[in-house]
């Protein structure tokens, strides 16, 4: 499909630079094909679903994946650079997006931390070698540390990787350390938050339990590729970056059982949805999953595992707006976004949310 079909105008003032306060007070736009969008609150979520429905949360935890350093090359002056980690390959290697990538080459050494200076403190610096250089500024880094030692060094030297549409307008601060993490985050490895879950509070989780809904966790370590613009003119020419996910056997069995009893699977976030769709067979039955997924969902995709989706409002021409258009229909989503803009909804990672139901006539949401 043509990528320009997924374009729309968004006023700069619609982009949220801070989350709603308190966390659970955000607005929720209910989108059901064939009906007018309904303005609600995230706190209303338990009453918008049915007892027996199963909510699926992505429990990945954001790591401080943005590293600043200096390229060291014999006989050449040091070159400041930045690496945004996005996919762990081995215990000591990560794929990253580098800036300025043009001045980096395989074999170069980079010293992260302490502006490249020598220091006696081991956690004040982190050295790596560039093994490969790919397209779009992507590099493969092999660090001198490995495993937990590497994790500790990244935690000490890295900064939180806020999305560019926020980081370009203000600096990361102490508030973001809590704001850009879900209350149920427990598996470190993401370089971007599963933002639909940022609205969820302990009180909301208790209300979901009281309403007879079940809660389940999967893990998809969100990569920086989620922020990359779609530069192709046709969706068929866009390449998705891999993200590592995990769905264990017990959770897969519990979700299959919930559906067999007539419950719906509600994905909290596009990341949870993408993992579930990656783990489902043609009949919609979920199986254990562990490894990378590059699933790219556009209109025409037949959803097998997910019956409803809670998600924030996404960028024009983005893979995520393509996904929600596949789920509820392109014209439905264009109308819903026009309503959201006119009604003053706040967009993107720190913005408001939506509850989407699919376009198929036999799965039209709550009754």
C-alpha positions in Angstrom: 0.0 0.0 0.0 1.1 3.6 -0.5 2.6 5.1 2.6 1.0 8.5 2.0 -2.4 6.9 2.7 -1.3 6.9 6.4 -0.4 10.6 6.5 -2.4 13.2 8.5 -1.8 16.7 9.8 -1.1 16.9 13.5 -0.7 20.3 15.3 2.5 20.7 17.2 0.5 21.6 20.3 -1.1 18.1 20.3 2.3 16.4 21.2 2.5 15.6 24.9 5.8 16.4 26.6 4.8 15.2 30.0 2.3 12.5 31.0 -1.1 13.3 32.5 -1.1 13.9 36.3 -2.0 11.7 38.1 -0.9 8.8 35.9 -4.3 7.2 35.6 -6.2 10.4 34.7 -5.6 10.3 30.9 -8.4 10.3 28.4 -9.4 7.2 26.5 -11.1 7.3 23.1 -13.2 4.2 22.4 -13.2 3.3 18.7 -15.6 0.7 17.4 -16.1 0.5 13.7 -19.6 1.6 12.7 -20.1 3.7 15.8 -19.1 7.3 16.6 -15.9 7.5 18.8 -16.7 7.8 22.5 -14.8 10.0 24.9 -14.0 8.2 28.1 -11.2 8.0 30.7 -8.6 5.3 31.2 -10.2 4.8 34.7 -13.3 3.6 32.8 -11.5 0.6 31.3 -12.9 -2.1 33.6 -16.4 -1.2 32.7 -15.7 -1.2 29.0 -14.7 -4.8 29.0 -16.5 -8.0 30.0 -15.8 -10.4 32.9 -13.7 -13.2 31.6 -11.7 -11.0 29.1 -8.0 -11.4 29.4 -5.7 -8.4 29.4 -2.1 -8.9 28.2 0.6 -6.5 29.4 4.2 -6.2 28.1 6.4 -6.3 31.2 9.6 -5.2 29.5 11.7 -2.6 31.4 13.4 0.4 29.7 17.1 0.5 30.0 19.3 3.7 29.7 20.2 2.8 26.1 21.6 6.1 24.8 25.4 6.2 25.1 27.7 9.1 24.4 31.3 8.6 23.7 34.4 9.3 21.6 35.7 7.3 18.6 39.4 6.6 19.1 41.4 5.9 15.9 45.3 5.8 15.7 46.6 9.0 14.2 43.2 10.7 14.1 41.5 13.2 16.4 38.8 11.9 18.7 35.3 12.1 17.2 32.3 12.5 19.5 29.5 10.1 18.7 26.3 8.7 20.1 25.0 5.1 20.0 21.4 4.2 20.6 21.3 0.5 21.5 18.3 -1.3 20.1 18.9 -5.1 19.9 21.2 -7.3 22.0 22.9 -9.9 19.8 25.1 -11.7 22.4 26.3 -11.3 26.0 28.8 -8.7 24.8 27.3 -7.2 21.6 24.5 -4.9 20.7 23.1 -3.4 17.5 22.8 0.3 17.7 22.0 3.4 15.7 25.0 5.7 15.6 25.4 9.4 15.1 27.3 10.7 13.1 27.4 7.3 11.4 29.3 8.6 8.4 32.5 9.1 10.4 32.5 5.6 11.9 33.8 2.4 10.3 34.3 -1.3 11.2 37.4 -1.7 13.4 36.9 1.7 15.1 37.1 1.8 18.9 34.6 3.9 20.9 35.1 4.9 24.5 31.7 5.7 26.2 31.7 7.8 29.3 34.0 10.3 30.8 34.2 12.0 27.3 36.7 9.3 26.3 39.2 10.3 29.0 41.3 7.7 30.9 40.0 7.1 34.4 40.6 4.7 37.2 36.9 4.1 37.8 35.8 1.0 35.8 32.1 2.1 35.6 33.1 5.6 34.4 34.0 4.3 30.9 33.0 1.5 28.6 35.0 0.5 25.5 33.6 -1.2 22.4 34.7 -2.1 18.8 32.6 -1.6 15.7 32.2 -5.0 14.1 29.8 -4.1 11.3 28.2 -1.0 9.7 24.9 -1.3 8.0 22.2 0.9 6.4 20.5 3.8 8.1 23.4 4.4 10.6 23.2 1.0 12.2 26.3 -0.5 13.6 27.2 -3.7 15.5 29.2 -3.0 18.7 31.2 -5.6 20.6 31.9 -4.3 24.1 34.9 -5.2 26.2 32.5 -6.2 29.0 29.9 -9.0 28.9 26.8 -10.1 30.6 25.9 -8.5 34.0 29.1 -6.4 34.0 28.1 -4.9 30.7 24.5 -4.3 32.0 25.9 -2.5 35.0 28.1 -0.3 32.9 25.2 0.6 30.5 23.1 1.4 33.6 25.8 3.7 35.0 26.7 5.5 31.8 23.6 5.5 29.6 20.7 7.9 29.6 17.0 7.2 29.2 16.1 7.1 25.5 13.1 9.4 25.3 11.5 9.5 21.8 13.0 12.2 19.5 9.7 14.2 19.4 10.2 14.7 23.2 13.9 14.7 23.5 14.2 17.3 20.8 12.1 19.7 22.9 13.5 19.2 26.4 16.2 17.4 28.3 15.6 14.1 30.1 15.2 14.7 33.8 14.6 12.7 37.0 10.8 12.7 36.5 11.3 10.6 33.3 12.9 7.8 35.2 9.5 7.0 36.8 7.2 8.5 34.1 8.7 6.4 31.2 8.4 3.1 33.0 5.2 1.0 33.5 4.3 0.1 37.1 4.6 -3.6 36.2 8.0 -3.4 34.3 10.3 -6.2 35.4 12.3 -7.6 32.4 15.2 -5.2 31.5 15.9 -4.8 27.8 13.7 -2.3 26.1 14.9 1.0 24.7 11.4 2.4 24.4 8.5 2.1 26.7 5.3 0.1 25.9 3.5 3.4 26.2 -0.1 2.2 26.5 0.9 0.7 29.9 2.2 4.1 31.2 -1.5 4.9 32.1 -1.9 1.9 34.2 -1.8 2.3 38.0 -2.0 -0.1 40.9 -5.5 1.1 41.6 -6.5 0.4 38.0 -5.1 -3.1 38.2 -7.1 -3.7 41.4 -10.2 -2.4 39.6 -9.6 -4.8 36.6 -9.3 -7.7 39.0 -12.5 -6.7 40.8 -14.4 -6.5 37.5 -13.6 -10.2 36.8 -10.9 -9.6 34.2 -7.7 -11.6 34.1 -4.2 -10.2 33.7 -1.3 -11.8 31.9 2.3 -10.8 31.0 4.4 -11.2 27.9 7.8 -9.6 27.1 8.7 -7.8 24.0 11.9 -5.7 24.3 10.9 -2.6 22.3 13.7 -1.4 20.0 14.6 2.0 18.7 13.4 1.0 15.3 9.9 1.9 16.5 10.9 5.6 16.1 12.3 5.3 12.6 10.3 7.0 9.9 9.0 4.9 7.0 11.1 6.3 4.1 9.7 3.9 1.5 6.8 5.0 -0.8 5.2 1.6 -0.5 4.7 -0.5 2.6 6.1 -3.5 0.8 9.5 -1.9 0.6 9.8 -1.1 4.4 12.1 -3.2 6.5 11.2 -3.8 10.1 14.0 -4.2 12.7 13.9 -7.3 14.9 12.7 -7.1 18.5 13.2 -9.9 21.0 10.0 -11.4 22.6 9.0 -14.1 25.0 5.7 -15.9 25.7 5.9 -18.8 28.1 3.9 -22.0 27.9 1.8 -21.3 31.0 0.7 -17.9 29.7 -0.1 -19.2 26.2 -2.2 -22.0 27.8 -4.1 -19.5 30.0 -4.9 -17.2 27.1 -6.1 -20.1 25.0 -8.3 -21.3 27.8 -9.7 -17.8 28.3 -10.7 -17.6 24.7 -12.2 -21.1 24.7 -14.5 -19.9 27.6 -15.7 -17.0 25.4 -13.3 -14.3 26.8 -11.6 -11.8 24.6 -7.8 -11.2 24.5 -7.1 -7.5 25.0 -3.6 -6.4 24.2 -2.4 -3.4 26.2 -0.1 -1.8 23.6 0.9 -2.6 20.1 4.0 -4.4 21.4 1.9 -7.0 23.2 -0.3 -7.3 20.1 2.7 -7.8 17.8 4.1 -10.6 20.1 0.8 -12.4 20.4 0.2 -12.2 16.6 3.8 -13.6 16.1 3.0 -16.5 18.5 -0.4 -17.5 17.0 -1.0 -20.2 14.5 -3.5 -19.9 11.6 -6.4 -21.1 13.9 -5.6 -18.3 16.4 -4.1 -20.7 19.0 -1.1 -19.3 20.9 2.1 -21.2 21.3 5.2 -20.5 23.4 7.5 -18.0 21.7 11.1 -17.0 22.4 13.2 -15.1 19.9 13.1 -12.2 17.4 10.0 -11.0 15.5 9.9 -8.6 12.6 6.2 -8.8 12.1 4.9 -5.8 10.1 1.1 -5.4 10.3 -0.6 -3.4 7.6 -4.2 -3.4 6.3 -5.1 -6.8 5.0 -3.5 -8.6 7.9 -5.9 -11.2 9.4 -5.7 -10.9 13.2 -5.6 -14.3 14.8 -4.9 -13.7 18.5 -6.2 -10.3 19.6 -9.8 -9.1 20.0 -9.2 -5.6 21.4 -6.3 -3.2 21.7 -5.5 -0.4 24.1 -2.9 2.0 22.5 -1.8 5.6 22.5 -2.0 7.9 19.4 0.7 7.3 16.9 2.8 9.3 14.4 1.6 10.0 10.8 3.1 7.5 8.3 4.4 5.3 11.1 4.3 1.5 11.2 2.1 1.8 14.3 -0.6 3.9 12.6 -0.5 1.3 9.9 -1.1 -1.4 12.5 -4.1 0.3 14.1 -5.5 1.0 10.6 -5.2 -2.7 9.9 -7.0 -3.5 13.2 -10.0 -1.1 13.0 -9.9 0.0 9.4 -8.1 2.9 7.8 -11.1 5.1 7.3 -12.3 4.4 10.9 -8.9 5.4 12.3 -8.6 8.5 10.1 -11.9 9.6 11.5 -11.0 8.7 15.0 -7.7 10.7 14.8 -9.5 13.7 13.4 -11.9 13.5 16.3 -9.1 13.2 18.8 -7.2 16.2 17.3 -10.4 18.3 17.3 -11.2 17.3 20.9 -7.8 18.1 22.2 -6.4 14.6 22.9 -2.7 14.5 23.7 -0.6 12.5 21.3 2.4 10.0 21.3 4.3 8.4 24.2 3.2 10.7 27.0 -0.3 11.3 25.5 -3.8 10.0 25.9 -4.9 6.5 24.9 -7.6 4.7 22.9 -9.4 1.4 23.1 -9.9 -0.1 19.7 -12.1 -2.9 18.5 -11.6 -4.7 15.2 -13.3 -4.1 11.9 -14.6 -7.7 11.4 -18.4 -7.8 11.7 -18.3 -10.8 14.1 -15.9 -9.1 16.6 -17.3 -5.6 17.1 -16.5 -5.0 20.7 -18.6 -4.8 23.9 -22.4 -5.3 24.0 
